[in-house]
């Protein structure tokens, strides 16, 4: 059983909209990874929200790559002129050696073969280039609001999302050193109707890894028990590594 972003493409931006929390995280990544004036690869660009923000604000020259043709179709309809988009996998990037100053992987590392992807990142980065990884800290999954309804989510995502020491070891093995980590905690809230829309739309890839019976029973429980306002914390883990 795999993850299918193609079926999420049409609804992705509606169900998971850019909000103030995303913008705060974006500004942090721009600063910590020194993206201004750089040639940036948005690796796993999806519908192009990072590429669009970087280009619209004149922060960087941007290229995006994603394995999903459906997600790229959405991106092509909205990214500014000048943003290059290519279909491709993180483990075999369609770019020549040393082409980028910066690579950003935003909520991507749990979806790829990390050792292979990190080797490719090192290949396409120029000397002294930086990789920024935007992911969730492992503590994020303990208090995730969906855990009550879909208890297997926590177990699956703790397995998929690497912790700090795992990331450090894998990055260093790929030739990406001087690894440093930045954490960001954000409070978030969803109206009941929006929370249910996310569940019905299976808005995160973890749903593809759950048994259908758990999805059915959890959805029924949420429809019955969700409060009018769902509040939770997001625990971000941002890693920045330099090409050795």
VEXFI-617535 format. One record per atom (N, C-alpha, C): residue in three letters; x negated, y, z negated. Coordinates in steps of 0.1 Angstrom, whole numbers, padded with zeros to 4 digits, always signed. Each point is the difference from the previous one (the first is absolute). Layout:
ALAXYZ;...
//
This chain:
UNK-0009-0012+0000;UNK+0009+0012+0000;UNK-0009+0012+0000;UNK+0002+0009+0010;UNK-0008+0012+0001;UNK+0008+0013-0001;UNK-0007+0011+0002;UNK+0006+0013-0002;UNK+0003+0006+0014;UNK+0012+0005+0001;UNK+0005+0005+0013;UNK+0003+0015-0001;UNK-0009+0009+0004;UNK+0003+0014+0000;UNK+0009+0004+0012;UNK+0000-0008+0010;UNK+0008+0004+0012;UNK+0014+0002-0003;UNK+0006-0008-0008;UNK+0014+0001-0004;UNK+0003+0012-0009;UNK-0011+0005-0006;UNK+0002+0012-0009;UNK-0002+0013+0007;UNK-0006+0000+0012;UNK-0004+0012+0007;UNK+0010+0011+0001;UNK+0012-0004+0005;UNK+0011+0010+0002;UNK+0004+0007-0012;UNK+0000-0007-0011;UNK+0006+0006-0013;UNK-0011+0004-0010;UNK-0013-0003+0003;UNK-0011+0002-0009;UNK+0000+0014-0006;UNK+0000+0010+0009;UNK-0002+0014-0005;UNK+0013+0005-0007;UNK+0011-0005+0003;UNK+0013+0004-0007;UNK+0000-0006-0014;UNK-0004-0013-0001;UNK+0001-0007-0013;UNK-0012+0004-0009;UNK-0011+0002+0006;UNK-0012+0004-0008;UNK-0005+0014+0005;UNK+0008+0010-0003;UNK-0004+0014+0005;UNK-0012+0006-0007;UNK-0006+0009+0007;UNK-0011+0008-0006;UNK+0007+0009-0010;UNK-0006+0000-0012;UNK+0006+0008-0011;UNK-0012+0008-0007;UNK+0003+0007-0011;UNK-0010+0008-0006;UNK-0011-0009-0006;UNK+0003-0012-0005;UNK-0010-0009-0005;UNK-0010-0004+0011;UNK+0006-0003+0012;UNK-0009-0003+0011;UNK-0009+0011+0004;UNK+0005+0012+0000;UNK-0008+0012+0003;UNK-0011+0002-0010;UNK+0003-0002-0013;UNK-0010+0002-0010;UNK-0011-0011+0002;UNK+0003-0012+0003;UNK-0010-0010+0003;UNK-0008+0003+0012;UNK+0007+0005+0010;UNK-0006+0004+0013;UNK-0011+0010-0003;UNK+0003+0011-0007;UNK-0009+0010-0003;UNK-0012-0005-0008;UNK+0002-0009-0009;UNK-0011-0006-0008;UNK-0009-0008+0009;UNK+0005-0008+0010;UNK-0008-0007+0009;UNK-0008+0009+0009;UNK+0006+0010+0005;UNK-0007+0010+0009;UNK-0012+0005-0008;UNK+0002+0004-0012;UNK-0011+0006-0008;UNK-0010-0011-0004;UNK+0004-0011-0005;UNK-0010-0010-0005;UNK-0008-0007+0012;UNK+0006-0001+0011;UNK-0007-0006+0012;UNK-0005+0010+0009;UNK+0001+0013-0003;UNK-0006+0011+0008;UNK+0004-0002+0014;UNK+0013+0001+0003;UNK+0005-0003+0013;UNK+0000+0012+0009;UNK-0001+0012-0005;UNK+0001+0012+0008;UNK-0012+0001+0010;UNK+0005+0002+0013;UNK-0010+0002+0011;UNK-0006-0013+0005;UNK+0005-0011-0005;UNK-0006-0013+0004;UNK+0008-0007+0011;UNK-0007-0010+0005;UNK+0007-0010+0010;UNK+0005-0011-0009;UNK+0013-0001-0001;UNK+0006-0010-0010;UNK+0008-0011+0007;UNK-0002-0012-0004;UNK+0008-0011+0004;UNK+0010-0004-0011;UNK+0012+0001+0004;UNK+0012-0004-0008;UNK+0002-0015+0002;UNK-0006-0008-0008;UNK+0000-0015+0003;UNK+0012-0006-0007;UNK+0009-0005+0009;UNK+0013-0005-0005;UNK+0010+0012-0001;UNK+0000+0007+0011;UNK+0007+0013+0000;UNK+0015-0001-0001;UNK+0006-0012+0003;UNK+0014-0001+0000;UNK+0008+0010+0008;UNK+0009+0007-0006;UNK+0008+0010+0008;UNK-0007+0013+0001;UNK-0012+0001-0005;UNK-0008+0012+0003;UNK+0001+0012-0010;UNK+0005-0003-0012;UNK+0002+0011-0009;UNK-0014+0007-0004;UNK-0010-0008-0003;UNK-0013+0006-0003;UNK-0006+0007+0012;UNK+0000-0007+0011;UNK-0005+0007+0012;UNK+0007+0013+0003;UNK+0013+0000-0001;UNK+0008+0012+0003;UNK-0004+0011-0010;UNK-0001-0003-0013;UNK-0003+0010-0010;UNK-0014+0006+0003;UNK-0010-0008+0003;UNK-0014+0004+0002;UNK+0000+0009+0012;UNK+0007-0004+0011;UNK-0001+0008+0012;UNK+0008+0013+0000;UNK+0012-0001-0006;UNK+0009+0012-0001;UNK-0007+0011-0008;UNK-0007-0004-0010;UNK-0006+0010-0009;UNK-0014+0004+0005;UNK-0005-0006+0011;UNK-0013+0004+0006;UNK-0011-0005-0009;UNK+0002-0011-0007;UNK-0010-0004-0010;UNK-0011-0008+0007;UNK+0004-0008+0010;UNK-0010-0010+0006;UNK+0005-0003+0014;UNK-0010-0006+0008;UNK+0003-0006+0012;UNK+0003-0015-0003;UNK+0012-0005+0005;UNK+0005-0013-0006;UNK+0003-0010+0011;UNK-0004-0012-0003;UNK+0004-0012+0008;UNK+0007-0009-0009;UNK+0011-0007+0005;UNK+0007-0010-0008;UNK+0000-0013+0007;UNK-0001-0011-0008;UNK+0001-0013+0005;UNK+0009-0009-0009;UNK+0008-0008+0006;UNK+0009-0009-0007;UNK+0003-0012+0008;UNK+0002-0012-0006;UNK+0003-0012+0007;UNK+0015-0001+0005;UNK+0009+0009-0005;UNK+0014-0001+0003;UNK+0004+0009+0012;UNK+0004-0005+0011;UNK+0004+0008+0011;UNK+0012+0008-0003;UNK+0009-0005-0009;UNK+0012+0007-0003;UNK-0003+0012-0009;UNK-0009-0002-0010;UNK-0004+0012-0008;UNK-0007+0010+0008;UNK-0008-0004+0010;UNK-0007+0010+0008;UNK+0009+0007+0009;UNK+0011-0006+0004;UNK+0010+0007+0009;UNK+0006+0011-0008;UNK+0003-0002-0013;UNK+0005+0011-0008;UNK-0010+0011-0002;UNK-0013-0004-0002;UNK-0010+0010-0002;UNK-0002+0008+0013;UNK+0000-0006+0011;UNK-0002+0007+0013;UNK+0011+0011+0002;UNK+0012-0002-0005;UNK+0010+0009+0002;UNK-0001+0013-0009;UNK-0009-0001-0010;UNK+0000+0012-0009;UNK-0014+0006-0002;UNK-0011-0008+0003;UNK-0013+0006-0003;UNK-0003+0012+0009;UNK-0008+0010-0005;UNK-0003+0011+0009;UNK-0009-0004+0012;UNK+0000+0008+0010;UNK-0009-0003+0012;UNK-0014+0000-0005;UNK-0008-0008+0005;UNK-0014-0001-0004;UNK-0003-0011-0010;UNK+0010-0006-0006;UNK-0002-0012-0009;UNK+0000-0012+0009;UNK-0011-0007+0000;UNK-0001-0013+0008;UNK+0005-0012-0008;UNK+0009-0008+0006;UNK+0005-0011-0006;UNK-0003-0013+0008;UNK-0004-0010-0007;UNK-0003-0013+0007;UNK+0005-0012-0008;UNK+0005-0010+0007;UNK+0004-0012-0006;UNK-0013-0009-0003;UNK-0001-0004-0012;UNK-0012-0009-0003;UNK+0001-0004-0015;UNK-0009-0009-0003;UNK-0001-0006-0013;UNK-0012+0005-0008;UNK+0001+0001-0013;UNK-0011+0005-0008;UNK-0012-0008+0001;UNK+0002-0013+0003;UNK-0011-0010+0000;UNK-0007+0001+0014;UNK+0005+0007+0009;UNK-0006+0001+0014;UNK+0004+0014+0006;UNK-0006+0010-0005;UNK+0003+0013+0004;UNK-0004+0004+0014;UNK+0009+0006+0008;UNK-0002+0003+0014;UNK-0008+0014+0001;UNK-0011+0001-0007;UNK-0008+0012+0001;UNK-0014-0003+0000;UNK-0009+0009+0005;UNK-0014-0003+0001;UNK-0007+0003-0013;UNK-0012-0005-0002;UNK-0008+0002-0012;UNK-0002+0014-0003;UNK+0001+0003-0013;UNK-0003+0014-0005;UNK+0008+0011+0005;UNK+0013-0003+0004;UNK+0008+0010+0006;UNK+0007+0010-0010;UNK+0002-0004-0012;UNK+0007+0008-0010;UNK-0008+0005-0011;UNK+0003+0012-0005;UNK-0006+0005-0013;UNK+0007-0006-0012;UNK+0013-0002+0001;UNK+0008-0005-0011;UNK+0010-0010+0005;UNK+0003-0010-0009;UNK+0011-0010+0002;UNK+0009+0001-0012;UNK+0013+0000+0002;UNK+0009-0001-0011;UNK+0009-0012+0002;UNK+0002-0008-0011;UNK+0009-0011+0000;UNK+0010+0003-0011;UNK+0012+0004+0004;UNK+0010+0004-0010;UNK+0010-0012-0001;UNK+0000-0006-0011;UNK+0009-0012-0003;UNK-0001-0010+0011;UNK-0013-0004+0002;UNK-0003-0009+0011;UNK-0008-0012-0005;UNK-0009+0002-0010;UNK-0009-0011-0004;UNK+0006-0013-0004;UNK+0013+0001-0005;UNK+0006-0013-0004;UNK+0006-0007+0012;UNK-0001+0005+0012;UNK+0006-0006+0012;UNK-0010-0006+0009;UNK-0013+0002-0003;UNK-0011-0004+0010;UNK-0010-0010-0006;UNK-0008-0006+0008;UNK-0011-0008-0004;UNK-0011+0010-0004;UNK-0001+0003-0013;UNK-0008+0012-0004;UNK-0015-0001+0004;UNK-0006-0012-0003;UNK-0015+0000+0004;UNK-0002+0003+0015;UNK+0009-0006+0008;UNK-0002+0002+0015;UNK+0003+0015+0003;UNK+0011+0005-0006;UNK+0004+0014+0003;UNK-0011+0010-0005;UNK-0006-0003-0012;UNK-0010+0010-0005;UNK-0012-0001+0009;UNK-0004-0011+0005;UNK-0011-0001+0010;UNK+0003+0008+0012;UNK+0012+0000+0005;UNK+0003+0008+0012;UNK+0000+0015-0003;UNK+0005+0003-0012;UNK-0001+0014-0004;UNK-0014+0005-0001;UNK-0009-0008-0005;UNK-0014+0004-0001;UNK-0006+0001+0014;UNK+0005-0008+0009;UNK-0005+0001+0014;UNK+0004+0013+0007;UNK+0012+0004-0002;UNK+0005+0012+0008;UNK-0003+0013-0008;UNK-0005-0001-0012;UNK-0004+0013-0007;UNK-0013+0004+0004;UNK-0002+0013+0001;UNK-0013+0006+0003;UNK-0008-0001-0013;UNK-0014+0001+0001;UNK-0008+0000-0012;UNK+0005+0011-0010;UNK+0001-0004-0013;UNK+0005+0008-0011;UNK+0015+0002+0001;UNK+0007-0007+0009;UNK+0014+0002+0000;UNK+0007-0006-0012;UNK+0012+0003-0002;UNK+0008-0004-0012;UNK+0012-0007+0004;UNK+0003-0011-0008;UNK+0013-0007+0000;UNK+0008+0004-0012;UNK+0012+0004+0002;UNK+0010+0003-0012;UNK+0011-0011+0001;UNK+0001-0007-0011;UNK+0011-0010-0002;UNK+0010+0006-0010;UNK+0013+0000+0005;UNK+0011+0004-0009;UNK+0008-0012-0003;UNK+0001-0004-0012;UNK+0006-0012-0004;UNK+0007+0002-0014;UNK+0005-0011-0006;UNK+0006+0001-0013;UNK-0009-0007-0010;UNK-0001+0007-0012;UNK-0008-0007-0011;UNK+0009-0012-0004;UNK-0007-0010-0005;UNK+0007-0012-0004;UNK+0010+0003-0011;UNK-0002+0010-0009;UNK+0010+0003-0010;UNK+0013+0005+0006;UNK+0000+0004+0012;UNK+0012+0005+0007;UNK+0011-0011+0000;UNK-0004-0012+0002;UNK+0009-0011+0002;UNK+0007-0005-0013;UNK-0005+0004-0011;UNK+0006-0004-0013;UNK+0013+0007-0002;UNK+0001+0012+0004;UNK+0012+0008-0003;UNK+0008+0003+0012;UNK-0002-0007+0011;UNK+0007+0003+0013;UNK+0015-0002-0002;UNK+0008+0009+0005;UNK+0014+0000-0002;UNK+0007-0012+0006;UNK-0005-0007+0010;UNK+0006-0011+0006;UNK-0002-0013-0008;UNK-0010+0000-0009;UNK-0003-0013-0007;UNK+0012-0006-0007;UNK+0009+0007-0005;UNK+0012-0005-0007;UNK+0008-0008+0009;UNK+0001+0004+0012;UNK+0009-0006+0010;UNK-0007-0011+0009;UNK-0013+0002+0002;UNK-0007-0009+0008;UNK-0013-0004-0008;UNK+0000-0008-0009;UNK-0011-0002-0009;UNK-0013-0006+0006;UNK+0001-0006+0012;UNK-0011-0005+0007;UNK-0009+0011+0006;UNK+0006+0012+0002;UNK-0007+0011+0006;UNK-0013+0003-0007;UNK+0000+0000-0013;UNK-0012+0003-0008;UNK-0011-0010+0003;UNK+0003-0012-0001;UNK-0010-0011+0002;UNK-0006+0001+0014;UNK+0009+0002+0010;UNK-0005+0001+0014;UNK-0009+0011+0002;UNK+0004+0012-0005;UNK-0008+0012+0003;UNK-0013+0001-0009;UNK+0000-0006-0012;UNK-0012-0001-0007;UNK-0011-0009+0007;UNK+0005-0009+0008;UNK-0008-0009+0008;UNK-0005+0008+0012;UNK+0008+0008+0006;UNK-0003+0007+0013;UNK-0009+0012-0002;UNK+0003+0008-0010;UNK-0007+0013-0002;UNK-0012-0002-0008;UNK-0012+0004+0005;UNK-0013-0003-0007;UNK-0002+0011-0011;UNK-0005-0005-0011;UNK-0004+0009-0010;UNK-0014+0007+0002;UNK-0004+0008-0009;UNK-0012+0008+0002;UNK-0012-0008+0003;UNK-0003-0010-0009;UNK-0012-0008+0002;UNK+0000-0008+0013;UNK+0011-0005+0003;UNK+0001-0008+0013;UNK-0003+0009+0012;UNK+0006+0012+0000;UNK-0002+0009+0010;UNK-0015+0004+0001;UNK-0006+0003-0011;UNK-0014+0005+0000;UNK-0009-0011+0006;UNK+0002-0013-0004;UNK-0008-0011+0005;UNK+0002-0002+0015;UNK+0012+0001+0004;UNK+0003-0002+0015;UNK-0006+0011+0008;UNK+0002+0012-0005;UNK-0006+0012+0008;UNK-0015+0000+0000;UNK-0006-0003-0011;UNK-0015-0001+0000;UNK-0005-0011+0009;UNK+0007-0011+0001;UNK-0004-0011+0008;UNK+0001+0004+0015;UNK+0009+0009+0003;UNK+0001+0004+0014;UNK-0009+0012+0004;UNK-0008+0004-0010;UNK-0009+0011+0003;UNK+0006+0014-0003;UNK+0010+0000-0009;UNK+0006+0013-0004;UNK-0002+0001-0015;UNK-0009+0009-0003;UNK-0005+0002-0014;UNK+0004+0013-0006;UNK-0006+0003-0012;UNK+0003+0012-0007;UNK+0015+0001-0003;UNK+0006-0011-0003;UNK+0015-0001-0002;UNK+0004+0008-0012;UNK+0010+0008+0001;UNK+0005+0007-0012;UNK+0016-0001+0001;UNK+0006+0001-0011;UNK+0014-0002-0001;UNK+0007+0012-0007;UNK+0011+0004+0006;UNK+0009+0010-0006;UNK+0014-0005-0002;UNK+0005+0003-0012;UNK+0014-0005-0003;UNK+0009+0012-0001;UNK+0013-0003+0004;UNK+0010+0010+0000;UNK+0013-0006-0005;UNK+0006+0005-0010;UNK+0013-0004-0005;UNK+0010+0010+0003;UNK+0011-0005+0007;UNK+0011+0009+0004;UNK+0013-0006-0006;UNK+0009+0009-0004;UNK+0013-0004-0004;UNK+0010+0001+0012;UNK+0008-0010+0002;UNK+0009+0001+0011;UNK+0014-0004-0004;UNK+0010+0004+0007;UNK+0014-0003-0003;UNK+0008-0002+0013;UNK+0010-0009+0000;UNK+0008-0002+0011;UNK+0015+0000-0005;UNK+0008+0006+0008;UNK+0015-0001-0002;UNK+0004-0015+0003;UNK+0010-0005-0007;UNK+0004-0013+0002;UNK+0002-0004+0014;UNK+0007+0009+0008;UNK+0003-0003+0014;UNK-0013-0002+0008;UNK-0010+0008-0003;UNK-0013-0001+0007;UNK-0008-0012-0004;UNK+0001-0004-0013;UNK-0006-0012-0004;UNK+0006-0012+0007;UNK+0013+0000+0001;UNK+0007-0012+0006;UNK-0003+0000+0015;UNK-0002+0012+0006;UNK-0003+0000+0014;UNK-0014-0006+0003;UNK-0009+0003-0010;UNK-0013-0006+0001;UNK+0000-0016-0001;UNK+0008-0004-0009;UNK+0002-0015-0002;UNK+0006-0006+0013;UNK+0011+0006+0004;UNK+0007-0006+0012;UNK-0009+0001+0012;UNK-0009+0010+0001;UNK-0009+0001+0011;UNK-0013-0008-0001;UNK-0001-0006-0012;UNK-0013-0008-0003;UNK-0012+0008+0003;UNK-0001+0012-0007;UNK-0008+0011+0004;UNK-0015-0003-0002;UNK-0004-0010-0008;UNK-0014-0003-0002;UNK-0002-0014+0006;UNK-0013-0002+0004;UNK-0003-0013+0007;UNK+0001-0012-0009;UNK+0000+0002-0013;UNK+0001-0011-0010;UNK+0013-0008+0002;UNK+0010+0007+0005;UNK+0013-0007+0002;UNK-0002-0011+0010;UNK-0009+0001+0009;UNK-0002-0010+0010;UNK-0006-0013-0006;UNK-0005+0002-0012;UNK-0007-0012-0006;UNK+0008-0006-0012;UNK+0012+0006-0002;UNK+0010-0006-0010;UNK+0009-0010+0007;UNK+0004-0010-0009;UNK+0010-0009+0005;UNK+0014+0007+0002;UNK+0007-0004+0010;UNK+0013+0006+0003;UNK+0009-0001-0011;UNK+0000-0011-0008;UNK+0009-0001-0011;UNK-0003+0011-0011;UNK-0013+0002-0002;UNK-0003+0011-0010;UNK+0004+0014+0006;UNK-0001+0002+0012;UNK+0005+0013+0006;UNK+0015+0001-0002;UNK+0007-0011+0003;UNK+0015+0001-0001;UNK+0004+0003-0014;UNK-0006-0008-0009;UNK+0005+0001-0014;UNK-0005+0013-0006;UNK-0012+0005+0003;UNK-0005+0013-0005;UNK+0008+0011+0006;UNK+0003+0000+0012;UNK+0008+0010+0006;UNK+0014+0001-0006;UNK+0006-0011-0003;UNK+0013+0000-0007;UNK-0001+0006-0014;UNK-0011-0004-0007;UNK-0002+0006-0013;UNK-0001+0015+0000;UNK-0008+0005+0010;UNK-0003+0014+0001;UNK+0013+0007+0004;UNK+0008-0005+0009;UNK+0013+0006+0003;UNK+0009+0001-0012;UNK-0001-0009-0009;UNK+0008+0000-0012;UNK-0006+0009-0011;UNK-0013+0000-0002;UNK-0006+0005-0012;UNK-0008+0012+0001;UNK-0004+0004+0012;UNK-0008+0012+0002;UNK+0006+0012-0007;UNK-0008+0008-0007;UNK+0005+0013-0006;UNK+0002+0010+0011;UNK+0006+0011-0003;UNK+0002+0011+0009;UNK-0013+0007+0004;UNK-0010-0002-0008;UNK-0013+0006+0003;UNK-0011-0010-0004;UNK-0009-0003+0009;UNK-0011-0010-0003;UNK-0013+0008-0001;UNK-0006-0001-0011;UNK-0013+0007-0003;UNK-0011-0009-0002;UNK-0012+0003+0005;UNK-0011-0009-0001;UNK-0013+0008+0002;UNK-0011-0006-0003;UNK-0013+0006+0003;UNK-0007-0007+0011;UNK-0008+0008+0008;UNK-0008-0006+0011;UNK-0015+0002-0005;UNK-0007-0011+0000;UNK-0014+0000-0005;UNK-0009-0002+0012;UNK-0006+0011+0006;UNK-0008-0001+0012;UNK-0015-0003-0004;UNK-0006-0008+0009;UNK-0014-0002-0001;UNK-0006+0004+0013;UNK-0009+0009+0000;UNK-0007+0006+0012;UNK-0015-0003-0001;UNK-0005-0007+0010;UNK-0014-0004+0000;UNK-0007+0008+0012;UNK-0011+0005-0003;UNK-0008+0007+0011;UNK-0014-0007+0000;UNK-0004-0004+0012;UNK-0013-0007+0002;UNK-0007+0006+0012;UNK-0013+0000-0001;UNK-0009+0006+0010;UNK-0007-0011+0008;UNK-0001+0002+0013;UNK-0008-0010+0008;UNK-0014+0002-0004;UNK-0006-0012-0003;UNK-0014+0000-0004;UNK-0010+0002+0012;
//
